[in-house]
């Protein structure tokens, strides 16, 4: 049984080798909870794993209270993303036209906040979309940002 679980864990890691990990920049409390942590809006940052010089900042709601403190609450679908050029842009290789670059759990089961990078070759621009999905019923709430790439540096596509 342990071998089987180890294989599944390894398969999960290998399936998402290019996923970015977020660092918490800060947070603000939005509602006081007498027991457990307060409701918050958290701001996290991550670097695009395949595009050097691009960083994204994600703000999202985090549910507090006892359920939130113990990781049992379901966060709302509210999220926003802003991606910016923070250095010289370089590509680690050809990009897919659309690829998930960030994913984080928003509940104990089946709900995630996801960020997808899309390439707009006509405008030589990277477009980042944040949304929340759920196994049964996702949310149409979303936010988009774009990073123009200098015209002298065409975006390599697969």
Protein Blocks (a to p, Z undefined) as FASTA:
>chain_A
ZZmmmmmmmmmmmmmmmbccdddfbdcdfbdcfbdcdddddddddddfklghiacddddd
ddehjklmnopaccdfbdcdddddfbdcddfbdcdfbdcfbdcdfbfbhpacdddddddf
knopacdddddddfklccfbdcdddddddfklccddZZ
